[in-house]
Amino acid sequence: MQQNQWSPPSEDWVKVNVEAAMDEQNNIAGLGAVIRNHRGEVVAAAANIVKSYGDVEMSEAKAALWGIQVPIKAGASSILLESDSKRVTVLINSKRSTLTELFWVIFDILEAKKSFQNFKAQHVVRTCNTLAYDLTKLALRKSESCIWLDEFPAEILYLFSS
């Protein structure tokens, strides 16, 4: 059964919600990642901007790769990655190769996930990813890469409370 709202991970795990938003006019994508503990507290957040040429799945895969690099920096050992891109989560979980550029991003995700003791990836609907989506919009406005661990500026705290 598909969940329709965000739910916390199990104790000793962190949940990483990732999202990408496209700006096709400027050939860029905003990437957002939010990391929460089992109490639902935000422990890290990240926003990034990357070149994009209209390939939504590629941008979603880059968001997943960006998103799992943040808990590596935070020292997490068990993560649950959530994305609203079903194809990306299927590719991460199936480990099947394709001969596309997308494969190389998936390959990098599979390599990065070796940094964790436990790793799961699952598809969720967009309503479970709203904070990560808000971070993508922030990335598009800021045009820079940002990672916040434990201490957050007012504009990020505002997103958490809305």
Disulfide bonds with the S-S distance in Angstrom:
none
